[in-house]
């Protein structure tokens, strides 16, 4: 197939592209490189069935030739990044989704939206099921991302119902692994970099808030399975690891695995930071035959090895200064 991946030079997108190319598909990668990095896809640039285009999904898009599938992954995914320009973040989710949907209609392509567990806001129930409508503060600092993704889901739903597009919606829970940007503010990469460089591990609040961490290879497998699910699969599907850990537990694991003597540094909890985040993946199990296979302890080892190598080769400091 010929497949377009927006946000393809990002952490998740680059892993997805690697998997699609390994399956023998032709891949077109679009990324504006605001948070993505060309280094993430550099090894594919000489591949004749891979094309990189620097493009912002907010702008109208033209793609020559046929397309069979579109993965719309374009959007900053960490508060530290998406709060830098909230309006652009919202437009990326909404205008970007509409542009990609129109392209899917033009090309008669199936399209998948990378949505997020953030659509549940600071949930009142756990685990979160897809039918839960969420508790989102529309005037908070995270609203640009949360509400943008919710609006994008609406567009995917309506295009699927009224314009005959084969749409898919993945609600992605915390994903981690190699190629995470060390400065993007997400907790796994932040803790590992702080531990490896001897800095205090920054914990917001008391550290009793929980997250469920899904290794990137598992998540990519879930995305592909959802894209290839039978026609008519329009309901959103949670993709994540239901294993639940407190932030303080994660910090202790990182310290143990890195052998770091870094201390814990506590700071005030940011506004609207979710207290509990855990997916119910019953729909993914039943519909896709999918569930995570990489436990957190194993995934952390792989991710720590990646950052340690970046540090040893001198790549990490340059990356962080960029």
N, C-alpha and C positions, 0 to 999 in steps of 0.2 A: 504494500500500500504506500501511498504518498501522504505524509502526516505533517501537520503544522503544530509546533509547540510554541506558544507565547510564554515569555518569561523563561525561555529555555536555557539561558546562561546562568540561571540562579541555582541555588543548592538543590532543590527538588527537581527542577526542570532538567538539569544536566544529567542527573541519574536516570531520569525517564528516557532522555534521548539516547543514552548509552544502551539501555535495554532495548529500545526500538530498533536501533541500528544493528544490534546483535541478532535481532530476529529477522533481519534482512530487509527492513523497510527503508524507503527514502524519507529523509527528515528535513524539514525547513524549520529553522530556529529563528524566532523574532525576540528581540530583547532591547530595551532602551539603555541598559547597562547602568541604571541608577543604583540598583542593589546587586544585579547580576555581574559576573566577571567573565571576560572573554577567556581567561585562563581555565575556567571550568569546562569549556568545550574545545580548547585549543588542539587537543589530540585528534579531533574529528575534522579539522579545517581542510586537510588534504584529501579527505574521503570524497569521492565523486558523487556519492548519494547523500551528502550533507551540505546544506546551505545555511550560512548565517547572514541575517539581515538586521541591521540596527534600526529599530522601529518602536515607536510608542503606540500602544493599542488605542490611546485616545484619538489618534489621527486616523482618518479613513485609510483603509488598507486595500492594496491590490496584490494579488498573488497570481502569477501566470501559471497556466496549466491546471490539471485536476487536483483535487484534494479528497481523500477518503475520510480522514479523521482530523479533528482539531482539539487539542488540549489547551484550554485557556488557563494558564497558571500565572499570568502577569499580574503582580501586585506585591508591594512590600508586605512581609508577613510578621514583622516584629514591631512592637509599639515604639521602640527607639527610632525606627526608620519611618514608619507610616505616619507618626505624629509630626515629623519635620515639615511636611506639606500636606495638611489634612485635606485640602480641596483637591489637590492632584490625586491623592489616594482614593478619595471618593469617586472622582471622575474615572480613574483607572478601572475601578470595579464596575461602574455603571455604564459609562460611555464605551469602555473597552468591551464589556459583555455584549452590548448592542452591536458594535462593529463586528465582533466575531460571529455573532448569530446571523447577521446579514451576510457575512462571507459564507457561512455554512449553508444558508439558504441558496445563495448563488451557485455554490459548488455541489449542492446536494450531498453534503458531508455530515457525518455524525459528529457531535461536539460535546465535550465534557467541561464543566465548570469546576475549578478548584475553589470550593467554598471552605468554610471553616467552622470549628467548634465555637468560635466567637459569636456566631449567630444566636447562641444560647445565653450570651451575656454572663451575668453572675447567677448561675442557676439555683433555683430553689429545690430542685430534686436531683437525685443521683442514683444510678447512672443516668445520663441524658439519652433519651430515645428521640428518634427523628420527629415524632409527633409533638414533642414539647416545644412550646412557642417562645420560650426564652424570657429573660429579664434584662433588657438592654436599656441603658441610659442614652437617649438620643441627643443629649446636650453635653455628654462627657467627652474627655479627651480621646477615648477609644472609639467614639461613635463613627468617625470617618471610615474606619475599617469595618466595624460591626454592621452598621447600617448599609454601607456600600455593598457588602457581601449579601446581605438580606435582599437588597434591591436587585442585585444581579440574579439571585435565585428566582425572584419573581419574573424577571425577563425570560429566563430559561423555561420556567413553567409555562408562561403564556405563549412563547414561540413554539413550544412543544405541542400545546393544545390547539392553538389557533392557526399556526402556520406550517404545521406538519414536519417540523424539524425533529430529528432524533436527538434528544438532549439527555445528558447525564449530569447529576449533581453529586459531588463528593464532599462531605463535611469532614475536613481533615483535622484531627487532633494532633497535639504536639509531636512533631517529627524531628529526628536528630540523626546525625551521622557525619561522615567525612564530607568536606567541602562546605560545611557551614561557615559563614563569615565570622571571624573571631570577634568582630566589633559590632555585630548586629543586635546585641542585647538579649538574645534568647538564653534561657537559663543554662542549658547544657553546655553550649559553647563558652559562655561567660565563665562558668565554674571551672571548666577544664583549663582555659587560658590563664585564669587567675591562679589556679593551683600549680600549673607548670612554671609560671613566672614568679612564684613566691608572693603574690599579692593576696590580701584578705579576700575571702569569698563573700560577695555581697548578698545578703539575705534581706528581702523586704518584708516588713512585719515580723511576726514571731517565727515564720518559716513553717507554720502548720497548714498552710494552704496546700492543696494536692494537685498533682498533674499526672497524666498518663502518657508515657513516652513510647513512641513507635519508631522503630529503626527504619531508615529510609528505604532499604530493599523491600521490606514488607509493604510499605506504603505504595511504592511503585507497582508492586504486584497487584495490590488492591485497585489502583487506578486503571490498570490495563484490563483487569477482569471486569470492572464496572463499565468501561468503554465497550467491551465486547459482549456485554450481557444482552439477552434477547430484546428484540424491538418492543417498545412500549414501556421500558424501564425508566419512568420519568420521576419517581419519588426520590428525594434525597437519601443518601446512604452514608452513615457514619463509617469512617475509616480511621482506626486508631487502636492502640493497645489498651485493653481494659485493666491492666495492672496499674494500681494506684499507689503513688509515693508522695510523701510530703516533700516540700522543698528542702527542709533540713535533712531529711533522709538522703536525698540526692546529693547534697553537699558532703555528707559523711562518706558516701560511697566514692565520690570523686577523690576525696582526700586519701582514702584507703588505697584506691587503685593507682593513684599517681605517686603515693608515698610522700606527699607534700606535707610540710609543717605549717601551711598557711592557717591563719585564724579565721573565725567567722565574724563578719562585720554586719551589724543589724541597722537597717534604715527604715524610714517611715514607709508604710504600704502605699503604693500609688492609688489614685482614685479609680474605682470600678475594677480593680484587679480581682478576677474571679477567685472565690475561696475554694471551690471544688470543681474539678474537671475530670470526668471519667465517661467514656463512651459505652453505650449499650450497642454491641455489634451483632445482635441477633439477625438483623436484616441482611448484613453483609455475609454472615455465615449461611443463611438460608438461600439467599438469592445468588451469591457469587461463589459459595463454597470457600470463603476466605476467612482466615484469621491469622494474626501475627505468629511468627515462628521464632523470632530472635528475642531472647530475654534481655532485660535491661543490662544485666551484668556483662553479657557477651557484647552487646552493642556499645556499651561504654568502653570496653577494651579496644574495640576497633576505632572508635572515635578518638580516644586518647592517643592511640598509636599514630593516627593521622596528624593530630596537632603537634605531637612530639616531633614527628619528622619535619613538619613545617618549621618548628622552632630550631631544630638541629641544623637545617639547611639554610637558615636565615630568611626563609620566606615569611614567617609569621610577623616579625617586627615590621618589615616593609609593607606587608598587607595591612597591618593595623595603622600604619602612618598614612596610608593612601587616602 
